[in-house]
């Protein structure tokens, strides 16, 4: 009997293995990566290289190189304020290491906890070019199995194609990053209730001097949580968050996430229950912010990338925020069947872009890009002071109506907002030409020059990214 059970189990495992439509490889050393590329070249098999922190779209016969185990800290230069790490290390772990020597990455606010190579490929939503411009150099292996080092000064075109090149130009092995002095921030949160345009005015007035300010907006109940993060260097009496408050914060956050997932499942068929869950979720989120308030924090708050990328993030010019949110409020009231009862998270923070427009942030907290003229070819950005808007009203498992989705996104697009990259997004050469009219052809040219056999595919987006005309030429 036992032999029969074991044979059935073995048969099930074999069936499961045969049903897998892709091969995922976990290299441990640089030599492993080079060997994988050698075999891929010999077999003419396209390769997708990712960092293991994003859910990636899989197609039949994919060869997926997962770099999560190439994650060592290689060096720290305290005098020059640089750190060299391997590409599989997570942003949260790197931030913790830098915090021990009073340094920090040049990103702020709520960001997905990506590995470094994933952050280079899709950008760290909420900071746009700040993190990418802090990259000093990268060690990469090219599709022809050659290992080399690039930097912004000597290899500008390669770096412009690599950053937000969606993993299609080279495989990143290690990165040298310019850091900034660590600053401690006091986070304070308030509850707001009433029309959203009144809340936005209060939020803007109170947060003029804030390094980061965030708004958690529950549109169907008009409940909001306003959060401000201010530099606390002149207030020595403040203390870090206590262990008890930290535990309560994390438990409340997990409860809020569970409620959000439950709301996503019930809002269409049980709207009354979903509305009730939305109010409970508001109080759970308030518990999170309440137990963070009046304590010192790192300006970086990492979120689970799996949860973060279930939603959609936009970079929106700040001057259009009020009118966009008011239109969203009207649209949500008119189309209650189209979107769920989850909150919308808005955050504004100071960045390098802001400093060019009169930002008063002290110089010691700024980081200058290697060249202000060099921008990644496929980087979604706006040429103005900006804020980020995140929501998950149209989760894929809810099968949103394309017409409703298009009319909602038109509110953002008509105000010059740019949608950030997210794993699994469907795209095409026509869409990329429209989004990056000046740089898309340059990216295709750099890609075909560095990868003549088109060995590397994107592990992040679905659809055709490289233009057929550029391929042929």
N, C-alpha and C positions, 0 to 999 in steps of 0.2 A: 504493500500500500504506500509506504514511504517512497519507494522507488518510482511509483506511478506519479505521485505528487511532484517529486523532483523533476521528472521528465516533462511533466506538463508546465512546470514553472520555467524550465530551460527553454521549452518551445515558445512560451510567451515572451521571454526575453529576446529570443532570436527574431520573433515576429516584430517586436518593438524596434529592434536595431535595424531591420530591413525597412521599416516604415519611415525611418529618419531620412530626410531628403537633403541633408547637408552634413559636412564634416567640420567639426569645431576642434581646433588645435590650440594647445596651451603651451607656448614656448617658455622656457625658463631662462635662457641665455640669448645673447645676441647671435651666437653661432647657430642656434636653433632657428632663428628667424631667417638668416641667410640660407640655411639648408632648405627651409620650406620654399623660399623663392626659387632656389635652384630647381627643385622638383616641379614647382608650378610652371616654370619656364619650359622645362623639358616636356611636360604633359599639356602645355597650352591651356592650363586651368586658371581662370580668373580668381583672384584672391581678394578678400575683404578683411582689412585689419581694423580692429576696434579695441577699446579699452576695457570692455566688460562691465561698464556701468550703465549702459543704455540698452533698452529693448530694441533689437535691430530686426528689420524685416528680412525674412529668410526666403530664398527661392531655391528650387531644385538644383542639386549639384553644386551648391555653394561650398567654397573652402573658406572658413572663417578663422582668422588668426586672432585669438583672444590674448591680449597683452597684460592681463590683470596680475600675473605673477612676476612680471618684470617691473618691480616696484621698490627698488632700493633708494635710499638717500645716499648720494655719491659724494657730496661735499658742501661745506658752508664757508663762505668768505664774509666774515663779519665786517671787515674794513670796507669792502666794496658793496656790502649788503646784497649779495647774490647767493643763490642756492642752486645746486645741480641735483636733479632727481631723475629717476627713470620714469618712463611715460605711463606706467600702470598705477602709479601711486595716486591715491584719492586726494581731493582738495581738502577734505576735513583732516586727514592725517597730516598732510603737509602744513596746514595752518597750526595744528597742535605742536608740531616740531618747531616751527618758526616762533611760536609764542614763548617758548622757553628761552629764547635769546632776544626777546623784545622786538621781533620783526613780524611783518604781516604781508600777505599778498595784497595787490592793489585791486581788490574787489570789495564790494560792500553790499549789505542787505541780504535778502533771502536768495540763495542761489542753489541750483541742483548740485548734489555731491558727486561730481563727475571725476573720472580719472583725468590726468593731465592731457593725455592724447585725445580723449573725447572732448575735453574743453577746447582744445585747439581746433578740432574738427567742426563742432557745432556752435562754438562760442559759449561763454558763460552768460546766460540770459540775465540781464540786469546790470551788466557792466559794459557791454559792447566792446569797444576796442581797448579799454583800459588794460585788461589782462593780457591781450595779445601784444600790445605795444610794450609790455614789461618783459617780454621774452627777449633775452640777449642772444642766445644761439640754440640750435637744435642739432642733435646727432641723429642722422637718418640713414636708412638703408634704401637705396634706389631699386626700382624694378629689375635692373640689370645686375643686382646682387652686390653693388658697390656701396661701401659705407663712407659717408662724408659728413662734414659739418657745415651748416648754413648759418648766416646771421643777416641782420637787416642791412648792414653796410655793404658787405661784399656780395650778397646774393639776394638783392631786393625782389626780383621777379619770382624767384623760387619761393621766398618767404610769403609774398603776396598770394601765390597760388596755394601754398600749404595751409596757411591760417584760414580756417573756414573753407578749405578745399574739399571738405567732407571725406577725408581719408583716401583720396584718389591720386595723390601726387607722389608720396613716399611714405614709408613706415617709420614713425617717430620712435626712437629708442630712448633718448634722454633729452632733457631740456634744462637750460640754464636760465633762471628767472631773476630779474631785478626786483628786490623787495622794498618795502617802505617801513619807516619806524612804526612800531605798534602803538596804537592809541586806544585808550580805554573809553568806552562810551556808557553814558547813563541812559537807560531806556525807560521812558515814561509812557503810559497808555491811559486813554480816557474812553468812556462810552459816549456815543452820540446818538441822538434820535431826532428824526424829522426829515424834511425834504433834503435831497442829496445836494442841491446847489448851496443850501445854507451850511451844510456840513463841510463841503469843499472850501468855502470861504474861511470858515473857522480853522480848518486843517492847514490851509495855506498861511494864514496870519500867524498861528502859533508855531509853525515849523520853519519860519524864515531862516533861523540860524542853525537848524538841525543838519547834521551830516546825512542822516537817512530818516525819512518819514514814510510810514506805511499806513494804508487804510484798508480795513477788512469790511467790505460792504455787502450786506445781505439785502438785495434789492426788493424782494417781495414783502419784507417786514420793515424796510427802511431803518434797520438797525446797523450801526457802524461801530467799529473800534478804531480809534486813532492812536497811532504809536509814533513816538519821536525818539530819535537817538542823537544825543548831543555829546560833544567832547567833554570829558570830565577831568581833565588834567589840573584844573584850578580848584578842584573840590576834594581835598585829601581825606575828608571825613567819610566818603563813600566806601562801601565794601563790596567785594564780589558776591555773587549769588550763593546763598547757603545750600547745603546738600539737601535739606528737606524741601526747599522751594524748587530746586532742580528736579527732584523726583516727582513732585506734584505737577510741575510743568510738563515733563515728559509723559506722565500718565494722562494728563488732560489732553495733550496733543494726540496721543494714540486714540483716545476716546473720540476726539473730534474727527480724526481720519476715519474711524469706523462708522461714525454717524454720516459722514459725507458719502462713503461708499454705499451705505444703506439708502440714503436719500437718492442716489443715482439710480438705484434699482426700483424705487417705489414711486418716483414723482409722476411717471406717465400714467400708471394704472391706479395708484392710490394717492391722489394729490393732497388730500387732507392730512394724511399721515406724513407725507413728505414735507408739508408746510410746518407741521409740529416738529419734525426732526430738524428742520432748519433753525427753529428757535432754540432748540436744545443745543444744536451745534454752535450757535452764537454764544451761549453761556459757557460751553466747553472751551471755545476759542478765547473768551474773556478770561477764563481761569488760566490759560496759558500765558496771556499777556500780563495778567495781574501778578503772577509769580515771577515774572521777569522784571517788573517795574521796580524802580528805585535801587537797582543793583548795577554793578559794573559788568560790561560784556565786551567781547570781541566784536568789532563791526561786521564780521562775516558770520552769517547764520546759514549753515548748509541744510538742505532738505533732501529727502529721499528722491533720487532721480527717477525712480519708477513711478512714484506718485506725481512728481512735478511734471513729467512729460506726458502724463495722461491728459493734461490740459493744454491750453494755447497761450502763448505769450506774445504780446505786441510791444514794440517800441513806439511811443506816441509823443509828438511834440507837446511839451507841457502847456503851451499857450492854448491848445485845443482841448485840454483835459475836461474842463467844465462842460463845454457843449457836447463832447462825445458822451460823457457819463449821463448827462440829462437825456440825450437821445436814446441811450441804452435803457435808461429807466422807463421811458415812454414805450419803447419797443417791447420790453419785458412785460409791461402791464397789458399791452395789446396782444401779445403772443404767449400766454401762460403755458400753452401746450407745447411750445417749441423748446424751452430750456428748463433745466431743473432748478431746484431751490438751493443751490450751493452758493457760497460767497464769491465775490470778485475781489482779488487782492491787487491793490495799486501801490506802487512804491516810487518815491522820488529820492534821489541821492546825488551828491556832488561828484563830479567826475572830471576827467581831463577836458571834456567838451565844455563843461560849465566854466572851467577856469579861463577859457578863451573868451568867455562872455561876461567877465566881471565877477567870477567866483572869489570870495574873500577867504577861502580856506588857506591856512598858513602854508608857506612854501615847503616846510619840512614834511608836509603830508602829500605833496604832489609828486608825480612821477612824469617826466617828460618822455614822449615816445622817441624812438631812435630816429625817426624822421617824420615830421608832421605831414609830409607829402605822400608817404607810403601808407596805403590802406589795403587790406586784404581784398582780393578781387570779388569774392562772393560773401561779403559781410553785410547783413541787413543793418542799416543804420539810418539815422536822420541827422541832418545838418542843423541842429538846433538844440536848445535845452530839451531834455526828454524825460519821460517817466516810463515805467514798465507796467503793463496791465496783464494780469494772469487770471484765467477762469477755466473751469472744466465743465461748462454747461452742455457741451456737445461731445460727451465721451463716446468713443467708437462703439462700445457695446450697446449703446442706446439707439444705434442706427438713426442718426439725425436726418431730418428731411433736407436734402441739398438746397432746396429753394429757401428754406428758413435760414440755413447756415450762410448762404450767399448774401441774403438781405442783411443779416446781422454783421457780417464782416465788411460789408460796404460802408457801414457807419465809420469804421476805423480807416479803411482805405481812402475814403473821400477826404479825410483830414490829414493825409500824408503819413499815416502810421505804417510801419514795416513789421511784418510777421517774422518772428524769430524762427530759426531752424528747430525742428523737433524730430526725433527718430520716427520713421515710418511715414513721414509726409510724402505725398505723391507730387511729383513735379515733372516737367518736360522742358526741352530746349526753348519752346515758345515762352513758357512762364519765366524761365531764367533770363531770356532776352528782355522781357518786359521789366523784370525786377532789377536787372543790372545792365542797362543798355550800353554803357561805356566799357564795362569790364568783363562781360561774359565771354566775348571772343578772345580777349587776352588770356583768360583762364584756360580756355580750350587750347589755345596755342601753346601755353606753357605745359599743359598736361601732355599733349602729343609729343612735345619735344623731350620731356623727361621720361615718358612711358610710351615708347614707340609701338610696342606690341599690345598696348592697352591691357596690361596684366592686372592692375589694381582697379577694383570697383569700389563704389561707396557702400559702406555697411550701414548707412544711416537713413538714406532716402530711397523711395521707390520710384521707378520710372527711368527714363533716359535722361542722363545729365549732360553727356558730351554730345555736341551738335554733330549730326551726320555730315554736314558740309565741311566742318573743320576736320573731321576724321579723314574724309576723302582727300582734302587738300594736303 
